[in-house]
Amino acid sequence: MRKTGADVIVIGEGENTAAELCDVLSGIKNYSDVAGIAYRENDKTIMTRPRELIQDIEKIPMPAYDLFNIEHYRALRMPHASSTDFIMPVLSGRGCPFKCNFCYRMDKGFRARSPESIIEEIRFLQENYGITYIAFSDELLMSSVQRTEEICNALIKANVKIKWECQGRLNYAKPGLLKLMKMSGCVFINYGIEAFDNQILRNMKKGLTTKQIVEGIEATLDAGISPGYNIIFGNIGENFETLKKGVDFLLK
């Protein structure tokens, strides 16, 4: 806070916190009354009590898209977008059920939106802003096979003609699920591979093996979906040999 000169920092989910900060600016509340922030007072940084998570994220209103210049925002580029595609990010849920020990994630657990509310938002974006491609910006859309199937089936049933991409898990990347994802419009899955050595994967608590990585990538390619290959170099226990395994796998 000293370096940035910021008056206040919001920690964690910001919807309710930001609304209360407006009360501070209006003189109704003090910074000390607002949970989930840090602020400067008398050259000291003060952190208030943690903000509780919004458990029912269905109650959060749709973003106020009309307040933004969507002509600019929809020019976002993602993998396999054509020159005529218009793209917007959408959240289908918050959090992740896995416990990888390198993750930045501050909040525990997974909170999902209903497929109906996701379809409603996509239709709104299509009809009002000509959006043709959805970038699901969840930490992990593929949080389970059942969850992924629900979203895909909802898109197919609603006849939503849309391209989309997401963050995925290779232990769920099976031919049947990937075929369904492809049918519903998925063109890209960004995978967290992280390492190509089973001991390093265990050190990370990744919940993944090199066998699952190979099978999942091959199944994704066979389904006609493009995979993203994310590997982290330098985790605990890494050495030249384990890093080389990752490089060799990426080159292959």
N, C-alpha and C positions, 0 to 999 in steps of 0.2 A: 504493500500500500504506500510505503514511503517512496518507492521508485516510480510508481505510476501517478501518484498524486490524486488517486481516486478518493472520493468522499465515502463511498460505501461499496462493499462487494457482496453479491448474493451468492450464498453457498447452497448448492443442490437445486432442487426444483424451484423455479422462479415465479410461477403464476401468482400464487397467493402472496408471496413475499413482495413482489413488485407492486401489487395493489395496496399493500399496507405501507410501502415506502411513499406512495402518493399521499397517504394520510399524514406522513411525516412532513412532506413538503408543504402540505396545507396547514400544518400546525396542530393537527388533531392528535398526533402521537409523537413520541420521542423515539430515536433510534433504539434505545434500550428496550422498548416495548415490542420490537419486531424480531421474531425468531428467524434464524437462518441467515444472519448477516455478520459481517465484520465492518467496523468503522473506526475512524481516528478521532481521539479526544485527548486534548492536552498532551499531544505528541506521543500518545500511546495507542496501540491497536487493541481494540476490544472486540471479542467475539460473543455474540449472544447465544442463547440455547439453540440446539439444532431444530430445524424445521421438520415437522412430521410429514411423511410422504402422503401424497394424494392417493388414497387407496382405490377410489372409484374414478378412474381417469375418463370414463364415459361422461362424467359431469363437466369436464373441461370443455368450454365452447370451441367451435371450429375457429382456427386463426382468422383474424380480421384481414382477409386478403385484399379487401377494397382499399385499405390504408397504404398499400405498397404499390410500387410501379411494377406490375407483373410483367410488363413488356421486357423489363431488364432481368427480372428473376427467372423467367421461364427460358432464358437463353443459356442456362446451366447446361453443361455437356457431361454425358455419362457414356460408358462403354456401349457400343452398338447403337448409338443414336444417329439417325440420319440428319442431313442438313435441314430437313423440314420438320423434325420433331421439336416439340416444346415440352420442357421437363420441369417438374416440381417435386420437392421432397415431401413425403408423408410419413407420419409415425403410425405404426400398427400396434405398438405396445412399448412399454418401458421396462428396462432391466434385463436380466439374463439369469437362467437357472444354474449356470455353471460357475465354477469357483477357481478359474485360472489365477495363479497367484501373482502374475505380472500385470493384471488388468488395472486400468485407471478408475474403474467403476466405483462410485461412492455409495450407491444405494443397493441394499440387498433385495433379493426376490425379483419376481417377474409379474408385471401387471399388463393384462392384454385388453385391447379394444375389441368390441364385437365386430365380426365380419360385416354386419349391416352398416355400422357407422363408418367403416373404412370405405365401403362401396358408395355411401352417401357423399363422402368428401371427394372421392375420385370423380363421381358424376358431376358434382358441383364444379370442379376444376375443368372438366371437359367442356361443360356447357357454357361456362362463363369466360374461360381463358384459353380455350382451344388446346388444353394439355393432352399430349399423346403418349407420354412416358412418365412413369412414377418411379422416383428413387426412394425406396423404403429406407429411411435413415435410422431405423431401430438399431440398438446394439446387437440384436440377433433376432431376425424374423423367424428363422428356422429353429425355434426354441424347443420344438418337439415335432414328431411326424404328424400327430393329430392336429396340432395348431396350423402347420403348413398346409395340410390337406383342407382344413376348414376355409382358409383364405382363398386357396386355389379354386375350390368348388364353388365358393360364393361368387368369385369373378366370372367363372364359366356360366353358372346358373343365371346371373344377372346380365349375361351377354355384354360384359364390359370389354370393349376392344381397346386394350392398352398394352404397351410395352412396360416392363418393370424389371427392377434389379433389387437385390437385397444382400444382407450379410448371412452367411450360411455355416452349417456344421457338417463336416465330412463324415461323421459317424451316422448321419441321417441321409446322406447322399446315395440313395438306393435307386435302381432303375425305375421302379413304379412311381415313386414320389417325384423324381425328376421329370418323367414323362408328363405327369399331371401339371407340374410347374410350367413346363414348356407349352402345354395346351392352353394354359391360362394367360400366357403372354410373357413369361420370364425369359430374358435374353442374357442375363449376367448374374452370377452368384460370386460374391467376394468371400473367399474362404480364409480363415485363420489357420494356416498350417503350423506356423511358428518354429518348427524344427523337424529335421528328418532323422532323428535318432530317438529310439524308444526310451532310453534313460533320461535324456533331456526333457522329453515330453512328460515323463513321470515327475521329474523335478519341478516342472511348471504346473503340475496338477491339471494338465490339459484334457484328460479324459479321451485320449486319441492315440492310435498306434500308427506306425508307418504303413502297415497293411491296409488299414482303413483309409489312409491318405491316398494311396495309389488307387485302390478300388473306387473311392469316391470321385477322384479327378477323372479317371477313365469313364466312369458311368456318366458324369456330367458332360464330357465331350461327346459321348455316344448319344446322349439325349439332344444334342444340338444346342446346348447352352454353353456360353463362354465362362470359364472359371477365372477368378482372381487368385493369385498365389502370394500370400503374405507370409514371410518368414522373418523372425526376429533373430539377429545375430548377437551373441554375447551373453546369453543367460547363464545362470549358476551351473557350473560343471562343464561348460563348453570348452572345447579345445580345437586345434587345427583339424583333427579328423572329423569331429562332429559337424563343424562348419562346412567342411568340404562335402560331406554327405548332402547338406542342404543345397549347396551350389550345383552339385552334380544332378540332383533331382530337378532343380529349376531348369537347367540346360536341357535335360532329357524331355 
